Amino acid sequence: MATLSGYITEVRRLLHDANANFYSDSELTDYINSARERVVRDTGCLRTLQISQIPAAPVGYTGNPIPWAANTAVIAGQLLFSNIFTYAVTISGVTGNNPPPYPAQGTNFPPSAPFVDGTATLQYAGNAEIIPYVSLPNAINTLDVLNMNVFWGNSRYPLSYMPWTQFNSQLRYWQNYVGRPVAYSIFGQNQIYISPVPDQVYQVEYDTVVLPTPLTNGSDVDQIIDPYTTPVAYYAAYKAKYKEQSYGEAEIFKQEYLNHARSVLNTVFTRRMPDVYSSSY
């Protein structure tokens, strides 16, 4: 297993700086962590399943939203969802008899002002169709979402992925389109949109690529394992040489990084047959 101290030793050998005359350990640590992130970006090697719920907490809020229910005690800071919106309780109390009003013609969309619901006060917090990366277990370390599965009863339903333009035109036409989600899309750098908007709480499994946790101590063991560790030192050496403006040597190390990254991808690419006796796949 690769460790930070092992990486530093390997990079020093490439740079011919075994005695640390030109590069400090802290400087090389920065380059190594940057290289680890680059390897994950280029190979997608750090893949994990994350479990969370939808609707999710909007940006700036914590805790899982719960369905709005009539005549129910709620406390300040709690999140509720009703129809397509998520609301934050700003003043504790008991909810009213009717759900929060859906915006009608001539009203603000989304609602901007706090409103009284029974004896409680609610404030719009976000749209229930949005899942910010920050709400996932790995939060902003989530680099990409490859697949999503919704748990419903004893079934696991995979959601279809749609490019944003198609998703927006086909599945967001009706604002109050609620139900069990069937598709998702990625908007911007860190937001997932789902449709239909969830009509209840669902558990969701996310197939994701996540960024590695920075290594800080020499004995720290890397989450990335062999063979994906092999390109790291070359990219770190590239950054070190680029910093000292040795652009020719930097380019050599960068090319070596690319060669090793391609080699790793070719090495781990193996044929897998679902069933060697079946022709139905």
Short mmCIF file of the C-alpha atoms (twelve columns), coordinates in Angstrom:
data_MODEL
# 
_entry.id   MODEL 
# 
loop_
_atom_site.group_PDB 
_atom_site.id 
_atom_site.type_symbol 
_atom_site.label_atom_id 
_atom_site.label_alt_id 
_atom_site.label_comp_id 
_atom_site.label_asym_id 
_atom_site.label_seq_id 
_atom_site.Cartn_x 
_atom_site.Cartn_y 
_atom_site.Cartn_z 
_atom_site.pdbx_PDB_model_num 
ATOM 1   C CA . MET A 1   0.000   0.000   0.000   1 
ATOM 2   C CA . ALA A 2   1.338   3.430   -0.937  1 
ATOM 3   C CA . THR A 3   2.083   5.895   1.853   1 
ATOM 4   C CA . LEU A 4   2.937   9.591   1.788   1 
ATOM 5   C CA . SER A 5   6.525   8.927   2.859   1 
ATOM 6   C CA . GLY A 6   6.849   6.347   0.073   1 
ATOM 7   C CA . TYR A 7   5.544   8.834   -2.471  1 
ATOM 8   C CA . ILE A 8   7.982   11.516  -1.256  1 
ATOM 9   C CA . THR A 9   10.901  9.103   -1.561  1 
ATOM 10  C CA . GLU A 10  9.843   8.111   -5.084  1 
ATOM 11  C CA . VAL A 11  9.443   11.734  -6.211  1 
ATOM 12  C CA . ARG A 12  12.819  12.718  -4.727  1 
ATOM 13  C CA . ARG A 13  14.483  9.946   -6.712  1 
ATOM 14  C CA . LEU A 14  12.906  11.219  -9.919  1 
ATOM 15  C CA . LEU A 15  14.047  14.766  -9.097  1 
ATOM 16  C CA . HIS A 16  17.557  13.685  -7.974  1 
ATOM 17  C CA . ASP A 17  16.952  15.434  -4.656  1 
ATOM 18  C CA . ALA A 18  17.460  12.661  -2.113  1 
ATOM 19  C CA . ASN A 19  18.884  15.069  0.496   1 
ATOM 20  C CA . ALA A 20  16.039  17.602  0.209   1 
ATOM 21  C CA . ASN A 21  18.328  20.357  -1.039  1 
ATOM 22  C CA . PHE A 22  15.736  21.843  -3.410  1 
ATOM 23  C CA . TYR A 23  12.294  20.669  -2.327  1 
ATOM 24  C CA . SER A 24  10.826  20.478  1.170   1 
ATOM 25  C CA . ASP A 25  8.593   17.618  2.245   1 
ATOM 26  C CA . SER A 26  5.640   19.992  2.621   1 
ATOM 27  C CA . GLU A 27  6.062   21.241  -0.956  1 
ATOM 28  C CA . LEU A 28  6.246   17.718  -2.349  1 
ATOM 29  C CA . THR A 29  3.221   16.742  -0.255  1 
ATOM 30  C CA . ASP A 30  1.191   19.452  -2.023  1 
ATOM 31  C CA . TYR A 31  2.334   18.191  -5.428  1 
ATOM 32  C CA . ILE A 32  1.608   14.562  -4.482  1 
ATOM 33  C CA . ASN A 33  -1.939  15.345  -3.307  1 
ATOM 34  C CA . SER A 34  -2.522  17.308  -6.494  1 
ATOM 35  C CA . ALA A 35  -1.231  14.329  -8.498  1 
ATOM 36  C CA . ARG A 36  -3.541  11.926  -6.662  1 
ATOM 37  C CA . GLU A 37  -6.542  14.074  -7.560  1 
ATOM 38  C CA . ARG A 38  -5.383  14.203  -11.175 1 
ATOM 39  C CA . VAL A 39  -5.104  10.399  -11.321 1 
ATOM 40  C CA . VAL A 40  -8.656  10.004  -10.024 1 
ATOM 41  C CA . ARG A 41  -9.942  12.572  -12.520 1 
ATOM 42  C CA . ASP A 42  -8.214  10.821  -15.414 1 
ATOM 43  C CA . THR A 43  -8.996  7.210   -14.484 1 
ATOM 44  C CA . GLY A 44  -12.091 7.292   -12.244 1 
ATOM 45  C CA . CYS A 45  -10.344 4.729   -10.050 1 
ATOM 46  C CA . LEU A 46  -11.773 5.862   -6.700  1 
ATOM 47  C CA . ARG A 47  -15.333 4.662   -7.066  1 
ATOM 48  C CA . THR A 48  -17.784 4.217   -4.209  1 
ATOM 49  C CA . LEU A 49  -21.480 3.677   -3.506  1 
ATOM 50  C CA . GLN A 50  -23.058 6.395   -1.378  1 
ATOM 51  C CA . ILE A 51  -26.434 6.011   0.322   1 
ATOM 52  C CA . SER A 52  -28.634 9.006   1.045   1 
ATOM 53  C CA . GLN A 53  -32.264 10.091  0.883   1 
ATOM 54  C CA . ILE A 54  -34.382 12.248  -1.382  1 
ATOM 55  C CA . PRO A 55  -35.561 14.922  -1.044  1 
ATOM 56  C CA . ALA A 56  -32.172 16.120  0.153   1 
ATOM 57  C CA . ALA A 57  -31.183 19.087  2.271   1 
ATOM 58  C CA . PRO A 58  -30.752 22.265  0.184   1 
ATOM 59  C CA . VAL A 59  -27.410 24.077  0.212   1 
ATOM 60  C CA . GLY A 60  -26.931 25.886  3.517   1 
ATOM 61  C CA . TYR A 61  -29.135 23.498  5.485   1 
ATOM 62  C CA . THR A 62  -28.522 20.252  7.357   1 
ATOM 63  C CA . GLY A 63  -30.761 17.354  8.248   1 
ATOM 64  C CA . ASN A 64  -33.112 15.268  6.131   1 
ATOM 65  C CA . PRO A 65  -36.385 16.874  5.006   1 
ATOM 66  C CA . ILE A 66  -39.562 15.111  6.142   1 
ATOM 67  C CA . PRO A 67  -43.003 15.227  4.496   1 
ATOM 68  C CA . TRP A 68  -45.294 18.018  5.580   1 
ATOM 69  C CA . ALA A 69  -48.201 16.715  7.661   1 
ATOM 70  C CA . ALA A 70  -51.242 18.567  8.976   1 
ATOM 71  C CA . ASN A 71  -51.534 19.452  12.675  1 
ATOM 72  C CA . THR A 72  -48.026 18.245  13.481  1 
ATOM 73  C CA . ALA A 73  -45.573 19.858  15.888  1 
ATOM 74  C CA . VAL A 74  -42.436 21.155  14.178  1 
ATOM 75  C CA . ILE A 75  -39.355 22.877  15.559  1 
ATOM 76  C CA . ALA A 76  -37.183 25.689  14.260  1 
ATOM 77  C CA . GLY A 77  -34.459 24.453  11.924  1 
ATOM 78  C CA . GLN A 78  -36.454 21.417  10.767  1 
ATOM 79  C CA . LEU A 79  -36.896 20.838  7.039   1 
ATOM 80  C CA . LEU A 80  -40.258 19.936  5.476   1 
ATOM 81  C CA . PHE A 81  -41.170 19.202  1.889   1 
ATOM 82  C CA . SER A 82  -44.513 19.618  0.193   1 
ATOM 83  C CA . ASN A 83  -45.304 19.387  -3.516  1 
ATOM 84  C CA . ILE A 84  -42.133 20.585  -5.283  1 
ATOM 85  C CA . PHE A 85  -40.626 22.762  -2.531  1 
ATOM 86  C CA . THR A 86  -38.560 22.225  0.605   1 
ATOM 87  C CA . TYR A 87  -39.228 24.578  3.508   1 
ATOM 88  C CA . ALA A 88  -37.278 25.429  6.657   1 
ATOM 89  C CA . VAL A 89  -39.172 25.969  9.895   1 
ATOM 90  C CA . THR A 90  -38.122 29.375  11.230  1 
ATOM 91  C CA . ILE A 91  -40.524 29.533  14.215  1 
ATOM 92  C CA . SER A 92  -41.610 26.401  16.065  1 
ATOM 93  C CA . GLY A 93  -45.289 25.528  16.276  1 
ATOM 94  C CA . VAL A 94  -47.970 23.234  14.912  1 
ATOM 95  C CA . THR A 95  -48.685 22.996  11.188  1 
ATOM 96  C CA . GLY A 96  -52.075 23.990  9.832   1 
ATOM 97  C CA . ASN A 97  -54.860 21.975  8.201   1 
ATOM 98  C CA . ASN A 98  -53.808 22.618  4.596   1 
ATOM 99  C CA . PRO A 99  -50.456 22.099  2.832   1 
ATOM 100 C CA . PRO A 100 -48.300 25.158  2.077   1 
ATOM 101 C CA . PRO A 101 -49.899 26.960  -0.873  1 
ATOM 102 C CA . TYR A 102 -48.490 26.208  -4.278  1 
ATOM 103 C CA . PRO A 103 -47.516 29.464  -6.040  1 
ATOM 104 C CA . ALA A 104 -50.296 30.701  -8.275  1 
ATOM 105 C CA . GLN A 105 -50.247 33.210  -11.106 1 
ATOM 106 C CA . GLY A 106 -49.088 36.589  -9.874  1 
ATOM 107 C CA . THR A 107 -47.163 35.202  -6.886  1 
ATOM 108 C CA . ASN A 108 -43.421 34.878  -6.515  1 
ATOM 109 C CA . PHE A 109 -41.734 31.756  -7.823  1 
ATOM 110 C CA . PRO A 110 -40.153 30.420  -5.757  1 
ATOM 111 C CA . PRO A 111 -41.826 31.932  -2.674  1 
ATOM 112 C CA . SER A 112 -39.495 34.484  -1.126  1 
ATOM 113 C CA . ALA A 113 -41.202 35.646  2.079   1 
ATOM 114 C CA . PRO A 114 -41.753 33.602  5.258   1 
ATOM 115 C CA . PHE A 115 -45.375 32.577  5.800   1 
ATOM 116 C CA . VAL A 116 -47.452 31.302  8.694   1 
ATOM 117 C CA . ASP A 117 -48.555 27.674  8.568   1 
ATOM 118 C CA . GLY A 118 -50.826 27.007  11.536  1 
ATOM 119 C CA . THR A 119 -48.842 28.370  14.472  1 
ATOM 120 C CA . ALA A 120 -45.461 27.676  12.820  1 
ATOM 121 C CA . THR A 121 -43.589 29.888  10.350  1 
ATOM 122 C CA . LEU A 122 -41.991 28.409  7.232   1 
ATOM 123 C CA . GLN A 123 -39.465 29.784  4.765   1 
ATOM 124 C CA . TYR A 124 -38.736 28.456  1.284   1 
ATOM 125 C CA . ALA A 125 -35.369 26.632  1.353   1 
ATOM 126 C CA . GLY A 126 -35.026 24.979  -2.053  1 
ATOM 127 C CA . ASN A 127 -36.584 22.886  -4.784  1 
ATOM 128 C CA . ALA A 128 -37.156 19.227  -3.897  1 
ATOM 129 C CA . GLU A 129 -35.945 18.176  -7.375  1 
ATOM 130 C CA . ILE A 130 -32.367 19.272  -6.562  1 
ATOM 131 C CA . ILE A 131 -29.770 17.100  -4.823  1 
ATOM 132 C CA . PRO A 132 -26.636 19.135  -4.013  1 
ATOM 133 C CA . TYR A 133 -23.425 17.110  -3.893  1 
ATOM 134 C CA . VAL A 134 -22.810 18.622  -0.452  1 
ATOM 135 C CA . SER A 135 -25.805 16.640  0.867   1 
ATOM 136 C CA . LEU A 136 -24.180 13.302  -0.059  1 
ATOM 137 C CA . PRO A 137 -22.102 11.362  2.499   1 
ATOM 138 C CA . ASN A 138 -18.871 12.273  0.675   1 
ATOM 139 C CA . ALA A 139 -20.135 15.833  0.139   1 
ATOM 140 C CA . ILE A 140 -18.041 18.012  -2.185  1 
ATOM 141 C CA . ASN A 141 -15.434 15.253  -2.497  1 
ATOM 142 C CA . THR A 142 -17.929 13.701  -4.925  1 
ATOM 143 C CA . LEU A 143 -16.415 14.194  -8.358  1 
ATOM 144 C CA . ASP A 144 -19.014 12.536  -10.571 1 
ATOM 145 C CA . VAL A 145 -22.271 10.601  -10.333 1 
ATOM 146 C CA . LEU A 146 -22.354 7.652   -12.740 1 
ATOM 147 C CA . ASN A 147 -25.561 5.860   -11.739 1 
ATOM 148 C CA . MET A 148 -28.462 6.267   -9.324  1 
ATOM 149 C CA . ASN A 149 -30.748 3.605   -7.866  1 
ATOM 150 C CA . VAL A 150 -33.958 4.399   -5.983  1 
ATOM 151 C CA . PHE A 151 -35.096 1.927   -3.319  1 
ATOM 152 C CA . TRP A 152 -38.842 1.343   -3.376  1 
ATOM 153 C CA . GLY A 153 -40.197 -1.510  -1.308  1 
ATOM 154 C CA . ASN A 154 -38.110 -4.576  -2.102  1 
ATOM 155 C CA . SER A 155 -37.003 -3.176  -5.455  1 
ATOM 156 C CA . ARG A 156 -34.032 -1.149  -6.580  1 
ATOM 157 C CA . TYR A 157 -34.943 1.030   -9.559  1 
ATOM 158 C CA . PRO A 158 -32.061 2.406   -11.664 1 
ATOM 159 C CA . LEU A 159 -32.702 5.942   -12.874 1 
ATOM 160 C CA . SER A 160 -32.102 6.815   -16.509 1 
ATOM 161 C CA . TYR A 161 -29.514 9.498   -17.202 1 
ATOM 162 C CA . MET A 162 -30.503 12.313  -19.550 1 
ATOM 163 C CA . PRO A 163 -28.394 15.238  -20.799 1 
ATOM 164 C CA . TRP A 164 -29.601 18.461  -19.206 1 
ATOM 165 C CA . THR A 165 -31.217 19.985  -22.317 1 
ATOM 166 C CA . GLN A 166 -33.251 16.831  -22.977 1 
ATOM 167 C CA . PHE A 167 -34.079 16.417  -19.287 1 
ATOM 168 C CA . ASN A 168 -35.189 20.047  -18.995 1 
ATOM 169 C CA . SER A 169 -37.437 19.952  -22.068 1 
ATOM 170 C CA . GLN A 170 -39.053 16.557  -21.480 1 
ATOM 171 C CA . LEU A 171 -39.299 16.115  -17.713 1 
ATOM 172 C CA . ARG A 172 -39.539 19.618  -16.226 1 
ATOM 173 C CA . TYR A 173 -42.447 20.924  -18.294 1 
ATOM 174 C CA . TRP A 174 -45.055 20.443  -15.560 1 
ATOM 175 C CA . GLN A 175 -43.962 22.153  -12.341 1 
ATOM 176 C CA . ASN A 176 -46.098 19.944  -10.103 1 
ATOM 177 C CA . TYR A 177 -44.930 16.692  -11.710 1 
ATOM 178 C CA . VAL A 178 -44.402 14.545  -8.599  1 
ATOM 179 C CA . GLY A 179 -44.011 10.799  -8.173  1 
ATOM 180 C CA . ARG A 180 -41.296 8.148   -8.013  1 
ATOM 181 C CA . PRO A 181 -38.219 9.546   -9.829  1 
ATOM 182 C CA . VAL A 182 -37.326 7.847   -13.107 1 
ATOM 183 C CA . ALA A 183 -34.469 9.974   -14.470 1 
ATOM 184 C CA . TYR A 184 -31.691 12.297  -13.416 1 
ATOM 185 C CA . SER A 185 -29.346 14.851  -14.920 1 
ATOM 186 C CA . ILE A 186 -26.290 16.778  -13.761 1 
ATOM 187 C CA . PHE A 187 -26.509 20.570  -13.778 1 
ATOM 188 C CA . GLY A 188 -23.334 22.570  -13.321 1 
ATOM 189 C CA . GLN A 189 -20.524 21.246  -11.176 1 
ATOM 190 C CA . ASN A 190 -22.317 19.935  -8.124  1 
ATOM 191 C CA . GLN A 191 -26.072 19.581  -8.528  1 
ATOM 192 C CA . ILE A 192 -28.202 16.579  -9.444  1 
ATOM 193 C CA . TYR A 193 -31.734 17.087  -10.740 1 
ATOM 194 C CA . ILE A 194 -34.290 14.289  -10.567 1 
ATOM 195 C CA . SER A 195 -37.725 13.889  -12.103 1 
ATOM 196 C CA . PRO A 196 -40.485 13.443  -11.183 1 
ATOM 197 C CA . VAL A 197 -40.035 15.420  -7.987  1 
ATOM 198 C CA . PRO A 198 -40.168 12.893  -5.112  1 
ATOM 199 C CA . ASP A 199 -43.641 12.395  -3.690  1 
ATOM 200 C CA . GLN A 200 -42.277 10.750  -0.543  1 
ATOM 201 C CA . VAL A 201 -38.976 9.925   1.126   1 
ATOM 202 C CA . TYR A 202 -36.853 7.487   -0.903  1 
ATOM 203 C CA . GLN A 203 -33.482 5.979   -0.096  1 
ATOM 204 C CA . VAL A 204 -31.049 6.376   -2.982  1 
ATOM 205 C CA . GLU A 205 -27.817 4.598   -3.897  1 
ATOM 206 C CA . TYR A 206 -25.311 6.725   -5.817  1 
ATOM 207 C CA . ASP A 207 -22.550 5.145   -7.899  1 
ATOM 208 C CA . THR A 208 -19.887 7.849   -7.696  1 
ATOM 209 C CA . VAL A 209 -16.283 8.772   -8.295  1 
ATOM 210 C CA . VAL A 210 -14.844 10.599  -5.292  1 
ATOM 211 C CA . LEU A 211 -11.702 12.655  -4.797  1 
ATOM 212 C CA . PRO A 212 -9.048  11.225  -2.463  1 
ATOM 213 C CA . THR A 213 -8.568  12.540  1.053   1 
ATOM 214 C CA . PRO A 214 -5.328  14.577  1.234   1 
ATOM 215 C CA . LEU A 215 -2.349  12.798  2.788   1 
ATOM 216 C CA . THR A 216 -0.784  14.818  5.608   1 
ATOM 217 C CA . ASN A 217 1.434   12.467  7.657   1 
ATOM 218 C CA . GLY A 218 4.213   10.295  6.321   1 
ATOM 219 C CA . SER A 219 2.523   7.110   7.543   1 
ATOM 220 C CA . ASP A 220 -0.848  7.944   5.926   1 
ATOM 221 C CA . VAL A 221 -1.925  5.130   3.602   1 
ATOM 222 C CA . ASP A 222 -3.372  6.126   0.249   1 
ATOM 223 C CA . GLN A 223 -6.951  5.210   -0.644  1 
ATOM 224 C CA . ILE A 224 -5.711  4.693   -4.197  1 
ATOM 225 C CA . ILE A 225 -4.179  1.261   -4.640  1 
ATOM 226 C CA . ASP A 226 -1.838  -0.367  -7.139  1 
ATOM 227 C CA . PRO A 227 -1.662  -0.056  -10.118 1 
ATOM 228 C CA . TYR A 228 -3.302  3.400   -10.006 1 
ATOM 229 C CA . THR A 229 -0.553  4.660   -7.696  1 
ATOM 230 C CA . THR A 230 2.143   4.329   -10.368 1 
ATOM 231 C CA . PRO A 231 1.473   7.608   -12.272 1 
ATOM 232 C CA . VAL A 232 1.355   9.760   -9.111  1 
ATOM 233 C CA . ALA A 233 5.069   10.409  -8.704  1 
ATOM 234 C CA . TYR A 234 5.499   11.493  -12.335 1 
ATOM 235 C CA . TYR A 235 2.776   14.130  -12.102 1 
ATOM 236 C CA . ALA A 236 4.188   15.405  -8.794  1 
ATOM 237 C CA . ALA A 237 7.651   15.639  -10.416 1 
ATOM 238 C CA . TYR A 238 6.094   17.499  -13.360 1 
ATOM 239 C CA . LYS A 239 4.635   20.119  -11.006 1 
ATOM 240 C CA . ALA A 240 7.938   20.457  -9.142  1 
ATOM 241 C CA . LYS A 241 9.906   21.029  -12.359 1 
ATOM 242 C CA . TYR A 242 7.280   23.399  -13.733 1 
ATOM 243 C CA . LYS A 243 7.507   25.459  -10.534 1 
ATOM 244 C CA . GLU A 244 11.250  25.927  -10.988 1 
ATOM 245 C CA . GLN A 245 10.633  26.855  -14.658 1 
ATOM 246 C CA . SER A 246 12.472  23.835  -16.028 1 
ATOM 247 C CA . TYR A 247 9.837   23.513  -18.707 1 
ATOM 248 C CA . GLY A 248 11.662  20.921  -20.812 1 
ATOM 249 C CA . GLU A 249 12.060  18.489  -17.924 1 
ATOM 250 C CA . ALA A 250 8.535   19.267  -16.764 1 
ATOM 251 C CA . GLU A 251 7.162   18.256  -20.152 1 
ATOM 252 C CA . ILE A 252 9.067   14.962  -20.024 1 
ATOM 253 C CA . PHE A 253 7.583   14.117  -16.622 1 
ATOM 254 C CA . LYS A 254 4.099   15.080  -17.793 1 
ATOM 255 C CA . GLN A 255 4.435   12.822  -20.814 1 
ATOM 256 C CA . GLU A 256 5.618   10.006  -18.563 1 
ATOM 257 C CA . TYR A 257 2.581   10.578  -16.358 1 
ATOM 258 C CA . LEU A 258 0.266   10.278  -19.377 1 
ATOM 259 C CA . ASN A 259 2.063   7.146   -20.560 1 
ATOM 260 C CA . HIS A 260 1.754   5.492   -17.156 1 
ATOM 261 C CA . ALA A 261 -1.912  6.515   -16.791 1 
ATOM 262 C CA . ARG A 262 -2.725  5.012   -20.198 1 
ATOM 263 C CA . SER A 263 -0.750  1.901   -19.326 1 
ATOM 264 C CA . VAL A 264 -2.694  1.447   -16.108 1 
ATOM 265 C CA . LEU A 265 -6.034  1.768   -17.913 1 
ATOM 266 C CA . ASN A 266 -4.907  -0.762  -20.520 1 
ATOM 267 C CA . THR A 267 -3.609  -3.116  -17.836 1 
ATOM 268 C CA . VAL A 268 -6.824  -3.266  -15.828 1 
ATOM 269 C CA . PHE A 269 -9.093  -3.536  -18.876 1 
ATOM 270 C CA . THR A 270 -10.144 -7.181  -18.833 1 
ATOM 271 C CA . ARG A 271 -12.865 -9.072  -20.619 1 
ATOM 272 C CA . ARG A 272 -15.809 -10.013 -18.427 1 
ATOM 273 C CA . MET A 273 -18.564 -12.194 -19.827 1 
ATOM 274 C CA . PRO A 274 -21.904 -12.193 -17.941 1 
ATOM 275 C CA . ASP A 275 -22.530 -15.827 -18.874 1 
ATOM 276 C CA . VAL A 276 -20.263 -17.827 -21.171 1 
ATOM 277 C CA . TYR A 277 -23.126 -20.203 -22.029 1 
ATOM 278 C CA . SER A 278 -25.707 -17.605 -22.983 1 
ATOM 279 C CA . SER A 279 -26.135 -15.653 -26.222 1 
ATOM 280 C CA . SER A 280 -28.895 -13.398 -24.913 1 
ATOM 281 C CA . TYR A 281 -26.608 -10.534 -23.809 1 
# 
